[in-house]
Amino acid sequence: MKAILGRKIEMTQVFGEDGTVVPVTLIQAGPCTITQVRTNQAGVQTATLGFGSKKSVSKPQLEDWKELGAFAFVKEFPIDGEAPARGDKVVASAFEVGETVNVIGTAKGKGFQGVVKRHGFKGGPASHGHKDQLRMPGSIGATGAQRVFKGTRMGGRMGGQQVTVQNLEVVQVNEKENIIAVKGAIPGARGGYVIIAASNGDVWRA
């Protein structure tokens, strides 16, 4: 699995050769360090990538990483082909312009939201006799079972979940600054950590 860790910078636009405007998201992709190569319990050989840096790291992690540094974002990936060595670097040049990738990130958290915003409910009528009922959920169905069925659309916490956007095109690769521009939007706020993995036809999740 060809993959790299990165951080969302911002959205912008670039111009194609024919003059068309292409909306893109800039991602600081790497450099990542291979912190571990192992074979898991399922017999699959994997490599662990570390990206970024932070001050506060647990002692077991520091003992494991040692001279490699202290990483802020770490993920493990299955290996296709030749296995890398501990300490090897993964940079943005691993991806090419025109290649399609899957980008995995954490969506923006929006806190506790009602049914109108969370599920797109229409709300109640704005006529007389409906005071304070404009954005209420209304009836939740039959009461014969005397319980709320699982999956009933109600108010609750919105956002903050892992989101995968598939088959985004790589528009530009800045090898000098390790910045990849992918077409379209990706999940998360500016500065959020993301995973970029090559699209190979099947859904891959971290």
N, C-alpha and C positions, 0 to 999 in steps of 0.2 A: 504494500500500500504506500503510494507516494503521498506524503503529507508533510505539513509544516504548521507551526504555531505562529500566531501573530496578534497584532493589536489594531483595532479599527481607528483610523485617523479621522477621516471626514469624507463627505461626498463632494464631488465636483463634476466637471464635464470635460471631455476631450473631443477633438474634431477628427473625423475619419478622413481617409484619403480623398473621398468624394465630397467632402465638406459637410457631411451630416454630423449633428451633435449627438454624442453618446454619453448618457449619464453613467458615471462610474463611482465606485467606492475605493478609496485608497487604504491599503492595509500594510502596516509595517510587518512584513513577513520575515521573521528571523533577524539575525542569525540564531539558530537553535543548536543546542549541544546534545549529543547522544550521551545520556547519563548511565544507561544500562542496556545490555543485550542479554536476553534470557529465553528459555523455553518454558512456557506456562504448563499448567496441569493438563491442558487439553493437547499438549504436544505441539503447540504452535509457537514458532519463534517470533519474539516481539522485541521492539526497541522502544526505549523511553526517551522522549525529547523534553528538554528544559528550555524555557524562554523567559527573558526578562530577568530582573533581579529585585531582591528585597532584603531588608535588614533583619527582620525577625523570622528566623527559621529554627525549627525544632532540632535538638541535638542529634537524633537518629538520622535526620535528613542530611545534616552537615557531615556526619560520619560517613554516610553513603556517598555523597557527592565529593567530599574532600577538596582536592585542588581545582575542581571544575567550577566552583562558585556556588552562589545561593540563588535559586531560581524562583520566580514568582508564579509561573504557570507550567505545569508538568502534565504530559499525557503519554499513554502507551499505545503503540500501533503495531499491527502485524507486519511482518517483513515479507516482501515478495522479491525473490532473487537473492543476490549476494548480501550477506549480513554485514552491516557497518561495524566499526570498532568503537569502543568507549572513548569519548573525547572528540569524535568526528563532528564536523559542523554541517548543518543543513541550511542553505541560503536560498534566496528568492529565485536564483537562476535555475533551480530545479524545475521550475515551471516555464512554459513557453507561451508566446502570444498565440491566441487562437484556441488554446486548450480549454476544455470545460472542467470545472471544479465544483465540488460541494463545499459550502461554507457553513460551519456550525458555530452558533453563538448563543448567548443568553439574552432573551428579549427584555426590553425595558419593563421594569416593574411599575405598575400603576396603582398598587394598593387595593383596598376594598372598593369595589364598584358595584353599582346597581345593574339591573337587567337591561336597561335601555342602552347603556354604554357597553356592557360586557357581552350581551347577546343580541343587541340590535332590536329589542322589543319596541313596538310602536308606542306603548303607553296608553293611558286612558283618555277619554274625550275631555276637551277643555270647555265643557258647557256647564250650566248651572247644576249644582248638586254634586260636583266632583272635586270639592276642595281637598287639596293635599293628595290627590290621587293621580296626578298627571304622569308620574314616572314609577307608579307602583306595578308590581308584577301581575296582580290580579289572581284569579283562581289557579291552583296548581293541579287541577284534575279531580277525578273521582275520589271519594273518601271511604269507599268500601273496604279497602285494605287497611285503613286506619294508620297509614304510615306514608312517608315521603319516599317515592321510588328513587333508586339510584340513577343518577344522570339527569335528574330534573334540573332544568335551567333556572337558576336563582342567582341572587347577588352573592358575591364572594371575591376572593383575591384574584386579581387580573394581572397577567404578565409575569415576568420573572422566570419563565420556563425555557428549557433548551429548545432551540428552533434550528432546523436544517433547511437551507435553501439550496436546491439542486440545480446542476447544469448551468452555472454562470460562466460566461466567457471571459477569459483573461485577455484584457485589451492592451495593457502595457506591463512591462517588467523592467524596473530600474535596478540593475544589478549592483550599481555603486552604492545606493542607499538602501537596498533591500526593501523596495516598495513595490507591491503588486496592485494594479488597478483592475478590478473586476467589474463587468457590466452590471448595472442595477444596484439594488439596495441589499444590505445584509443585516441580520438581526443585531440588536444591542445598541448601546449608547456609544458616543465617542470615547475612546480610551478602553473600551471593553475587549477582553481577550476572545479570540476566535480560532477555529481550526480550519485549515484549508486542506482538502483532500481531493485527489484526482477522481473524477467521475469515471466509473467503470460499468455503469448500467444497473447496479444494484444499490439499494439504500444502505449506507454505512453510517453507523452512529458511534459516538465516542463513549 
